[in-house]
Amino acid sequence: MGENMNSRHDAASDVDSERKDSSSIVIKATGLRKSFLSVDGSLNVLNGVDLSIERGQMAAVVGESGAGKSTLLHILGGLDRATDGMLEVCGTDYASMNDDSMAQFRNENVGFVFQFHHLMSDFTALENVMMPLLIRGTDQTTAEEKASYLLGRLGLSERTSHKPGKLSGGEQQRVAVARALVTDPKVVLADEPSGNLDTKTASALHEMLCDLNRSMGITFVVATHNRELAESADETYELSAGVTIPAR
């Protein structure tokens, strides 16, 4: 009888462990495929991508230009739809959402940093960072306080009133990072965030992203050519021929 009780206890522990492991997964993709129509027929960009990324991880996606890294991140962020496959982000099945619910989900759960910062040129750094909160309906004072805090944390306290044209490339990208973080996203997707920066500035940006990942516990997925950044990640996936291969 004691053996049976111990067996049941061990089995229950295994089930609890599996549940814990499952609940820690923020992004789960299985067999993701993406095809585009072209003049020559159908162009297959993703051919069965599998990903499993845990909460708080820094994951890197590497691969040659044209391998589909940007396409993959756009699909993970709900900016585009997969042609086939299963994708769950923060426990939500993307296939179950229409465009309106997807837009709300992005605003509440996902932050984006692109290679080109996409800041609004007529607005100050502070106003650019505030914008996602204002779109959400956050009051002006709260949005301004939070945006000011993040810009200060990223070393831009003296640059909040400057418009993008008065900021360096590295400063512009830090504003873009602050904008991605201002809504307290569960996941930040960064597409070649240092692609337009010089080596020194790129290295500083990489260190900042790693520090934010560790200190804030936010899951980062970074598409990059930069092997230094990839090597600092918790998990690295190589995208080749539209399929992900765990690099380590």
C-alpha positions as CSV (number, residue, x, y, z in Angstrom):
1,M,0.0,0.0,0.0
2,G,2.9,2.3,0.8
3,E,4.4,1.7,-2.6
4,N,1.1,2.5,-4.3
5,M,0.8,5.8,-2.3
6,N,4.4,6.7,-3.2
7,S,3.7,5.9,-6.9
8,R,0.6,8.1,-6.9
9,H,2.6,10.9,-5.2
10,D,5.4,10.6,-7.8
11,A,2.8,10.6,-10.6
12,A,1.1,13.7,-9.2
13,S,4.5,15.4,-8.9
14,D,5.2,14.6,-12.6
15,V,1.8,16.1,-13.6
16,D,2.5,19.3,-11.5
17,S,5.9,19.6,-13.1
18,E,4.4,19.3,-16.6
19,R,1.7,21.9,-15.7
20,K,4.4,24.2,-14.4
21,D,6.5,23.8,-17.5
22,S,3.5,24.4,-19.7
23,S,2.5,27.6,-17.9
24,S,6.0,29.0,-18.2
25,I,5.8,28.9,-22.0
26,V,5.0,32.4,-23.4
27,I,5.4,31.6,-27.1
28,K,4.6,28.2,-28.6
29,A,4.7,27.7,-32.3
30,T,4.3,24.4,-34.1
31,G,4.6,24.0,-37.9
32,L,4.3,27.6,-38.8
33,R,4.1,28.2,-42.5
34,K,3.9,31.4,-44.5
35,S,3.5,31.7,-48.3
36,F,3.1,34.7,-50.5
37,L,1.7,34.9,-54.0
38,S,4.1,36.2,-56.6
39,V,4.2,36.5,-60.4
40,D,6.0,33.2,-60.5
41,G,3.5,31.5,-58.3
42,S,3.6,30.8,-54.5
43,L,6.7,31.8,-52.5
44,N,7.2,29.8,-49.4
45,V,9.1,31.8,-46.7
46,L,8.4,29.8,-43.6
47,N,8.2,26.0,-44.1
48,G,7.3,24.6,-40.6
49,V,8.8,26.8,-37.9
50,D,8.8,25.4,-34.3
51,L,9.5,27.6,-31.3
52,S,9.1,27.2,-27.6
53,I,10.1,30.2,-25.6
54,E,9.7,30.5,-21.8
55,R,8.7,33.5,-19.7
56,G,11.6,35.8,-19.1
57,Q,13.9,34.3,-21.7
58,M,16.1,36.2,-24.1
59,A,15.7,34.3,-27.4
60,A,17.6,35.1,-30.6
61,V,16.6,34.2,-34.1
62,V,19.5,34.2,-36.5
63,G,19.8,33.5,-40.2
64,E,20.9,34.9,-43.5
65,S,19.1,37.9,-45.1
66,G,15.9,36.7,-46.7
67,A,15.6,33.7,-44.4
68,G,12.3,34.9,-43.1
69,K,13.3,36.4,-39.7
70,S,11.2,39.6,-40.1
71,T,8.2,37.5,-41.4
72,L,8.5,35.3,-38.4
73,L,8.5,38.2,-35.9
74,H,5.6,39.9,-37.7
75,I,3.6,36.6,-37.3
76,L,4.6,36.2,-33.6
77,G,3.4,39.8,-33.0
78,G,0.1,39.4,-34.8
79,L,1.1,41.9,-37.5
80,D,0.6,39.2,-40.1
81,R,-1.1,35.8,-40.2
82,A,0.5,32.4,-40.8
83,T,-0.7,30.4,-43.8
84,D,-0.7,27.3,-41.6
85,G,0.4,26.0,-38.3
86,M,-0.4,26.6,-34.6
87,L,0.7,29.7,-32.6
88,E,-0.1,30.6,-29.0
89,V,1.3,33.7,-27.3
90,C,0.7,34.3,-23.6
91,G,-1.7,31.4,-23.7
92,T,-3.9,32.8,-26.5
93,D,-4.5,31.0,-29.7
94,Y,-4.0,33.5,-32.5
95,A,-6.4,31.6,-34.8
96,S,-9.2,32.5,-32.4
97,M,-8.8,36.2,-32.8
98,N,-10.2,38.6,-35.4
99,D,-8.3,41.8,-36.4
100,D,-9.9,44.0,-33.7
101,S,-9.2,41.5,-30.9
102,M,-5.7,41.0,-32.3
103,A,-5.0,44.8,-32.2
104,Q,-6.1,44.9,-28.6
105,F,-4.0,41.9,-27.7
106,R,-0.9,43.5,-29.2
107,N,-1.5,46.7,-27.3
108,E,-1.8,44.8,-24.0
109,N,0.8,42.1,-24.4
110,V,3.4,42.8,-27.2
111,G,6.0,45.5,-27.7
112,F,7.9,46.0,-30.9
113,V,11.3,47.4,-31.8
114,F,12.2,47.6,-35.5
115,Q,15.4,48.1,-37.3
116,F,14.1,51.5,-38.4
117,H,12.8,53.2,-35.2
118,H,9.6,54.5,-36.8
119,L,9.3,57.4,-34.4
120,M,6.9,60.2,-35.3
121,S,9.0,63.1,-36.5
122,D,6.6,65.8,-35.3
123,F,6.5,64.6,-31.7
124,T,9.1,64.7,-29.0
125,A,10.7,61.7,-27.5
126,L,8.4,61.9,-24.5
127,E,5.3,62.1,-26.7
128,N,6.5,59.2,-28.9
129,V,6.8,57.0,-25.8
130,M,3.5,58.1,-24.4
131,M,1.6,57.3,-27.5
132,P,0.8,53.6,-26.9
133,L,-0.6,54.4,-23.5
134,L,-2.7,57.2,-24.9
135,I,-4.1,54.9,-27.5
136,R,-5.0,52.4,-24.7
137,G,-6.9,55.2,-22.9
138,T,-4.4,55.9,-20.1
139,D,-4.8,59.4,-18.7
140,Q,-2.3,62.0,-19.8
141,T,-0.6,62.5,-16.4
142,T,0.0,58.8,-15.9
143,A,1.3,58.3,-19.4
144,E,3.7,61.2,-19.1
145,E,5.0,59.9,-15.7
146,K,5.6,56.4,-17.0
147,A,7.2,57.6,-20.3
148,S,9.5,60.0,-18.3
149,Y,10.6,57.2,-16.0
150,L,11.5,54.8,-18.8
151,L,13.4,57.5,-20.8
152,G,15.3,58.3,-17.6
153,R,16.1,54.6,-17.1
154,L,17.5,54.5,-20.6
155,G,19.7,57.5,-20.1
156,L,17.5,60.0,-21.9
157,S,16.3,62.3,-19.1
158,E,17.9,65.3,-20.8
159,R,16.4,64.4,-24.2
160,T,12.7,64.0,-23.5
161,S,11.7,67.3,-25.2
162,H,13.8,66.6,-28.4
163,K,12.2,65.5,-31.6
164,P,13.7,62.5,-33.4
165,G,15.6,64.7,-35.9
166,K,17.6,66.1,-33.0
167,L,18.6,62.7,-31.6
168,S,21.4,60.4,-32.6
169,G,20.7,57.0,-34.1
170,G,21.4,55.3,-30.8
171,E,19.2,57.7,-28.9
172,Q,16.3,57.3,-31.4
173,Q,16.5,53.5,-31.0
174,R,16.5,53.9,-27.2
175,V,13.3,55.9,-27.5
176,A,11.9,53.1,-29.6
177,V,12.8,50.6,-26.9
178,A,11.1,52.8,-24.2
179,R,8.0,53.0,-26.4
180,A,8.0,49.2,-26.6
181,L,8.2,48.8,-22.8
182,V,5.8,51.5,-21.8
183,T,2.7,49.3,-21.9
184,D,4.4,46.6,-19.6
185,P,4.3,44.0,-22.4
186,K,4.8,40.3,-21.7
187,V,6.8,39.9,-24.9
188,V,9.1,42.3,-26.8
189,L,9.9,41.5,-30.4
190,A,13.0,43.2,-31.8
191,D,13.7,43.0,-35.5
192,E,17.4,43.8,-36.2
193,P,17.3,46.5,-33.5
194,S,21.0,47.5,-34.0
195,G,21.1,47.0,-37.8
196,N,21.6,50.7,-38.5
197,L,24.0,51.5,-35.7
198,D,27.7,51.6,-35.6
199,T,29.6,48.9,-33.7
200,K,30.0,50.7,-30.4
201,T,26.4,52.0,-30.3
202,A,25.1,48.6,-31.3
203,S,27.1,46.9,-28.5
204,A,25.7,49.4,-25.9
205,L,22.2,48.7,-27.2
206,H,22.7,44.9,-26.9
207,E,23.9,45.4,-23.2
208,M,20.8,47.5,-22.5
209,L,18.4,44.9,-23.9
210,C,20.1,42.1,-21.9
211,D,19.9,44.3,-18.7
212,L,16.2,45.0,-19.3
213,N,15.5,41.4,-19.9
214,R,17.2,40.4,-16.6
215,S,15.9,43.3,-14.5
216,M,12.3,43.5,-15.8
217,G,11.7,39.8,-16.5
218,I,10.2,40.6,-19.9
219,T,10.6,37.9,-22.6
220,F,12.6,39.2,-25.6
221,V,12.7,37.6,-29.0
222,V,15.4,39.3,-31.1
223,A,16.0,38.7,-34.8
224,T,19.6,39.6,-35.5
225,H,22.7,39.1,-37.7
226,N,24.8,40.0,-34.7
227,R,26.5,36.8,-33.3
228,E,27.6,38.6,-30.1
229,L,23.9,39.4,-29.2
230,A,22.9,35.8,-30.2
231,E,25.6,34.3,-28.0
232,S,24.3,36.3,-25.0
233,A,20.8,35.0,-25.4
234,D,19.3,32.1,-23.4
235,E,18.1,30.4,-26.5
236,T,19.2,30.7,-30.1
237,Y,17.3,29.5,-33.1
238,E,18.7,29.4,-36.6
239,L,16.3,30.0,-39.4
240,S,17.3,28.2,-42.6
241,A,15.2,27.3,-45.6
242,G,12.2,28.5,-43.6
243,V,12.7,26.0,-40.7
244,T,14.1,26.8,-37.2
245,I,17.0,24.8,-35.9
246,P,17.9,25.2,-32.2
247,A,21.5,26.5,-32.4
248,R,22.1,25.6,-28.8
